[in-house]
Amino acid sequence: MAVYTALPDANDHHVLAAAIVARADVIVTFNLKHFPGQYLEKFGIEAQHPDEFLNYQRTLDQTLFLKCAKQIRSRLSQPKYSADAYIDNLRGCQLQVVADELDQAKQLI
C-alpha cells in the first residue's frame, strides 16, 4: 500500500493501518521517531509517548486514574509492590511524569 511507504520503518505500516481502520486519534508508542507527525496528520492521528498519553488520561479524571493505578498495583503479586516500588518501576519504564504525579498521591494507590 503506497500510502504507508513514507513511514521510516516499513515494519510499522500495520500499526498505522490499524489506527486508520480503528479511527484512532493517537498511536501510543515509545518509538516516536517511527511515526513522524507529517505522515500521521493527513489521517488525523498523532503519536504520543506513553507518559504523555497516561498523564493526559490523568487530567481527564484524577480520581478514576488513581483508582486504576491502585487496582493495577494490587494485581501485581509476583512480587507484591509497595506504592514506592510501583512508582519506581514506572520511572524505570520511562513514565517519569506519571510516576511523579502518582508519587504525590501514593497514599491513595
N, C-alpha and C positions, 0 to 999 in steps of 0.2 A: 504494500500500500504506500504510494508515494507521499501521502500526507505526513507520515511519521518518519520519513527518511532524514529529516532535518535534526532529529534528536541526536545529541552527541554519542549516545550508546545505543546501537541497534537492539540490544537486549532489553531495552526499556520500552520498546514500542507497544508491547502488550499492556503495560501499565497505563500509558496514555489512552490506548484504545478502550480499555476497561473503564477509565474515568469518563471518556466521552459517552460511551454507551449507557453508563450509570447516571449520566448527567451530574457528575460530581462537580463541586466548586473548587475542591482542594485535593492535591496529591500530597500526602504526608510522607516525608522522606528525610533521612539524614543526608542523602546524596543530592543536594540541591543543584550541583553543577550539571547533573544529568538531565535536569528539567528546567532549562532557561525560560524565563518569562516570555521572551519574544516568540517562542514556539507554542506556548500554552495559551497565551492571551486570546488568540483567534478562536479558541474553543471555550473561552470564559472560565478557564481553570488557572489556578495558581499553585505553585509548590510552596509548602511550608515545612520548616523544621519541626519535628515533634514537640520540642519545647515551646515554640511559638503557638502551635496548634492547641496543646494542652492548656497553656496559660490563657488563651482566648476562651476555651471552654470554661475555665475557672471564673472568668469575668462575667460569663452569662448567668451562672448560678453558683455562687460560692458555697452555699450550704450543700447543695447536691454534689458538687465537686469533692468537698471534704468527706461526705458520706461515702462516695465511691472510692476515694483513696483509702478510707478506713476498711471498707469491705475487701478491697484488693489486698491490703496488708494482712487482714485476718485470714485470708485464704493461703497465704504463704506459710507452709508448715514444715518444710524440709530445708533449712531450719526455720523456726519462728523468727520473725523480725520485730524488734522493738521499733518504735516510731523513729528513733535516731538512726538505726541501722537501715530502715526502709528509705529514709531521706538520703542517707549517704549512698545507698545503692542507686537512687535516681540520679544523683550527681555523677556517679561513675558511668551512667548511661547517657551522658551529655544532656541531662534535663536540669540544668542549673537553675533556671528561673523558677520552674515548678518546685524544685527542691527548696529553694529559698522561701517561696510562698508557703509551702507546707511546714517548713521549719517554724514559721510564725504562728502556726495553728496546730502544732504537733500534739497538744493535749486533746485535740478533737479527732485525731486519726489513730 
